[in-house]
Amino acid sequence: MEEVNSGVPAHVGIIMDGNGRWAQMRGKKRSFGHSAGSKNVDRIVTHAFNSGIKTLTLYAFSSENWARPKEEVDALMHLLKIYFNKFIKKVLKNKVRLSVMGDIDMLSPDLKELIIADMEKSKGFTEHTLNIAINYGARQEIVYAVNKLIKNGEEVTVDSISKELYTAPFGEPDLIIRTGGEYRLSNFMLYQGAYSELYFTDVLWPDFDETELDKAIESFKNRKRRFGKVI
Ligand code: FPP
């Protein structure tokens, strides 16, 4: 097998961590950090697609985030509503397909409707995909996929599980970035991330700008991907 790489990663996943600390460092509430983080989503989505990334998966709300204080959960849900009401329109105008991965049945009916409408409107776009993980947990995703196969009487294999994951239409992430200085995956794309390159930075999400994304892409370009083989 040839040494695989070294272009721009086609699919990038980002664990957007550090909003709370960013706000606390400024003497503000954590929700202020999420608001700044939400604005940063706009900037990074634009730059990612301009840089040649085809699919961008953003971890916006995990299955475990419901356990945060109600005020913070409400603030995050409010920001998501604003995002799908307003900011996403610009993204869709640029012919980006919106995909949301996670159990959206647990979201408020109006947020769920907004998401479904935007996914429907953009389903014909194939060049770029913005995939947002909301009420998402990788373990839950794997359990769901396996149960579905069993229920359908299908054989459980590495490939059949892959085909039942949310990411089946656009494939596995080449690069997973985590901002905010922690070195873990926090239940994000555990199955499809088996051979992803990982990039960790101390930069807090609201400060993760175009230059920081360029650094992550550069780092990826210098990796030698072997997919478990000797080359
Ligand atoms: C982690 O920071 C971040 C989150 C749990 C939420 C991420 C959400 C956004 C960036 C805004 C909404 C998203 C979209 C797509 C509009 P943290 O609160 O755990 O930070 P900390 O580690 O400093 O406490």
Boltz pocket constraint, residues with backbone or C-beta under 6 A from the ligand:
constraints:
  - pocket:
      binder: B
      contacts: [[A, 16], [A, 17], [A, 18], [A, 19], [A, 20], [A, 21], [A, 22], [A, 30], [A, 34], [A, 35], [A, 37], [A, 38], [A, 41], [A, 58], [A, 59], [A, 60], [A, 61], [A, 65], [A, 76], [A, 79], [A, 80], [A, 83], [A, 132], [A, 180], [A, 205]]
      max_distance: 6.0
